[in-house]
Amino acid sequence: MIKGLYEAHLPVSDIDRSIEFYRGLGLELAYTGPRVVFFWVDKGTSWLGLWPSAHAQTPYHPSIRHVAFRVEADDLGRVSEWLRDRGIAPRDAFGVPGEDQPLVLRNGANFHAAIYFDDPDGNSLEFIAPLKLDASDVKYHDGMTLREWLAASQI
């Protein structure tokens, strides 16, 4: 029945600034309306809604102000530089400084690499790629960087 996630939404304080920021990430503007702006994440498959709102000042919590964009693992090596070229600094997450990311996350037997950064309103954004799923033979410790994980995994 469920085929995927179609949309996610974030509050923003300045819609014009946010449009410029998300265009800078390479997202295509899909719709501009009186109350919401939509960007295609994957045209026809998923989009992101931005809502001008006082809720953009709501203190951050990942359950309400976080979106993760899936990327290919091969692209993670150049994502930090790509972000910096756009004036965006990766931020510290899970004990790993932004400048040392991508970091590796473990959720049970599933391993992902991620880089965290913020939009102009402090909404948490993430580029994430699956590394190894349903794995039991992976060397891992909290705060591990992708560089460390690759060296330990000899991949």
Sequence and secondary structure as in RCSB ss.txt:
>XXXX:A:sequence
MIKGLYEAHLPVSDIDRSIEFYRGLGLELAYTGPRVVFFWVDKGTSWLGLWPSAHAQTPYHPSIRHVAFRVEADD
LGRVSEWLRDRGIAPRDAFGVPGEDQPLVLRNGANFHAAIYFDDPDGNSLEFIAPLKLDASDVKYHDGMTLREWL
AASQI
>XXXX:A:secstr
      EEEEEES HHHHHHHHHHTT EEEEE SS EEEEEETTTEEEEEEE GGGGS   TTTSEEEEE  GGG
HHHHHHHHHHTT     BTTB GGG  EEEEETTEEEEEEEEE TT  EEEEEEEEESS SS    TT BHHHHH
HHHT 
